[in-house]
Amino acid sequence: MNEAAVKNAAPARAQNNVAGLLVLALAAIALPLIPFVLPVSDYVLNIFMNSITYAMAVLGMVVVLGYTGQINLAQAAFFGFGAYAVALGTLTYGMHFWVSFALGLVVAAVAGLVLGLTTLRLGGHYLAMITISFQQIFDLIIVNWIDLTHGPDGIAGIEPPSLFGFHLTDKRAYLVFCAVVLYLLIWFVWWLPSTRLGRAMRAVRDNELAAETIGVHTLRTKVIAFTMSAVLGGIGGAFYAAGFSYISPDNFNFARSVEFLTMVLLGGAQSPFGAALGTVLLILLPEWLRFLKNIYLAIYGISVILIMVFMPEGIWGLLRNSWNKVRKPRPLAVESVPALALDIKLEHSTPMLKLENLQKHFGGLKAVDGIDLEVAPGTVHALIGPNGSGKTTSLNVVNGIYKPTAGKIALDGIDVTNLKPHDRAGLGMGRTFQNIRLFQSMTALENVMVGAQRENNPIESGREALTQRAMAALQFVGIADRAHIVVRSLPYGTQRLVEIARALAGYPKLLLLDEPGAGLNQSEKQELVGLLKRLRGHGLTIFLIDHDMGVVEKVSDKITVLNFGKKIAEGTPQDVLRHPDVIAAYLGEAPASGTA
Amino acid sequence: MEALANNLQVLFQGLALGSIYALVALGFVLIIRATNVVNFAQGDFAMLGAYAMVLFLVGLPGNADLGIPGFETGVPYWLAIILSVVVMTLIGLAFNYGVYYPLRNRSFLPVLISTLGASIFLQNTILAIFNPQPRPLEKLLSSDGVTIGGVFLDSQYLVILVFTVCAVAFQYFFFEHTLLGKKLQATSQDKDMARLLGIPVALMIAITFIYSSVLGGMAGILIAPILFVSIGMGSIIALKAFAATIIGGFGDVAGAIVGGIIIGVIESFAAYYISVPYKDAYAFLALFLVLLFRPQGIFGEKVSEKA
């Protein structure tokens, strides 16, 4: 009964989608053709022109801010690179439009790349500041380097380009051309999130540390995002310059960057359609608010605050959320999901993980003070110790989040001491976190796919294999039926499982689990023990930290006990948990008479 | 000999200018420590302080479109300062409740953008009330300044230096030796713990905003006679003050002061020896270099994210 209803509903919804897309497409085609049919003034044409070229730059903000979560307050500078390249290239240096255009994009791309590289060390406020500084310096240069840029007077007489021998002097024809370019760019930006790169970007946005740890080259991802954003800004600027035939520095200053930012936030930073909508609205707003005269900009400032308070995902976010409420989630066919393969080929047989004299000091605090440890392949090895004994620090050093003060780490015989976390993930080191670190706004499936797309993952290439692998991992932990649910709305225990599936999808040689039992109730802990035993049955090597002796005792082959950053005992669970030093570390020294 | 005097003159100006940046930077740092958010309208507090002085010392030009009548005032300078501080207190309070409080549980990005919106709002409101023309403001002291050993010391610059020293001393005393100061510190270090100890965290943050607003306002009041009062005066001060907080060490009080002074001195010397039109660029250049080679700043500690 239910299944039949679902089967009937699916095509109906598909029809709705198709109808909606058709309406959207028709409107999109019709809009730039209006000037050919109806008599419109130059003024209206300029508003069209403005919207289309600004929207291109705002699409760049979608990529860098909406997808990748990096603030960029220099988009107007990139817009300016494109505009000045076309103006100076064609007028001062007499180059062909498209040559100047390409040069402008190259310059913008290089600037975006450099700005992106600063994210190596800086995020958040620093990045905001750096991009503002960049914008200010750009502004100072175009105002003051008068020999090159004509300074505040600007440059007039920029001609529109020709295309396949057809000169686009008719403003209406040029408009149609720009609209087509815009639609292509919107399509590209819309398609991007479902690609490997797009998923990596969103992973960086939602949780950069987790992304890096499971194999995303976070710096490269951010640099690409900035570069793309800069190129999109440059394209917009170039067409803007040719469309208005006159440019001056005040088109490209900090205020314009803030305007681009507001446009993307108003429309919805996560969607190219939202960005286009926000751009058009914010260009029309001053026309509608004309009666407010000179307090218009003050109202504009207030609306930025109101958008942040009441519409955190912008207008498009509101529309999409209400659409999602109406739409029923599609049930998934989980029967056809393949079994999860975990038997990865090893380079060297023993040991899987080797720590030699590992040390990590924070100032005077010796959190990890010379640990030697070997994890044998195919075993579950637990690291325990009282609070503050250096367990999580050890794990963070093993995994590359912290640089060790001294010592050596080898994974499967390969020295990884100086590698970045994503490179270690690329060699087969998977990990989960004590306080769950998932990509909260992505679905369970997308989360696990990010895990599956680590470098060197020995699965077939292509999207299909990636999806299969992710589904298999979800099926293994028993939640494949919830693959399309956004992680944020899953219960805590299920989120833990998603995190384990994300690590498994990466085909790990070694799985690091940081307190996998933390926060689980008794029955969930039982399930966890079952899952860990199954993983051991598949021959996976696991190195785990936990407080719960019940869990540790049941699953471990070997236990290492830390206290004050040093190893105090090691052996089988039975031996170690009866070791007097271990009892002393957990319960305090036994009275002297007891030891006698 | 003359070269030395010239250099001392430039240094003196740099120190005074740097003090202004330091005052605004202090406001930045206090808000960063209390709320973990950079207030992009911090510079506009300086602009508002300066316009409050214009309002009380001179009056309003009036704006017929908005139905704002023009009038002349002319209260004594000391009273104008007190009234301006009162105005800044109210603005700080309004800022806290209008811009920060509704977004207090969200990540830094929405709050940062909200303060940008506030900056646009404040600048354009002032633009509508006063007109775009920059306005001069008279100095606090009637004397122009003194000349010592061939170095001319402008009276307003001296006032700025004296005020900054006093403000820093006051702040040290306030945070280290008063109960309210300790509560503010506790709030900035660990909000949850402070709340558990019965410290009214929301009130502490409101006080922080008020204090920052007044500090920024005083910076504006002091620099106004030198720079002219204009709508955009705050933005450029704020950018440099923020650069100062990074150079000094993000969130570090001593760093903000030292960073501000470093930027002021660099800017003065670069403008004197290299080029005036690009004087604003040197601060950013210094910032780039610091970020490249010592991103944690002079006094900052390296922090790594905890997993």
Interface residues (C-beta under 8 A of the other chain):
Chain A: G69 I71 T118 R121 L122 G124 H125 Y126 A128 M129 I130 I132 S133 Q136 I137 L140 V143 N144 L209 T213 F254 V258 L261 T262 L265 K293 N294 I295 Y296 L297 A298 Y300 G301 I302 S303 V304 I305 I307 M308 V309 P312 T392 L395 N396 N399 I401 Y402 F433 Q434 R437 D514
Chain B: I32 V38 F40 N63 D65 L66 G98 V99 P102 L103 R106 F108 L109 P110 V111 L112 I113 S114 L116 G117 A118 S119 I120 F121 L122 Q123 N124 T125 L127 A128 S235 L239 F242 A243 I246 F250 P277 Y278 D280 A281 F284 L287 F288 L291 P295 S304 E305 A307
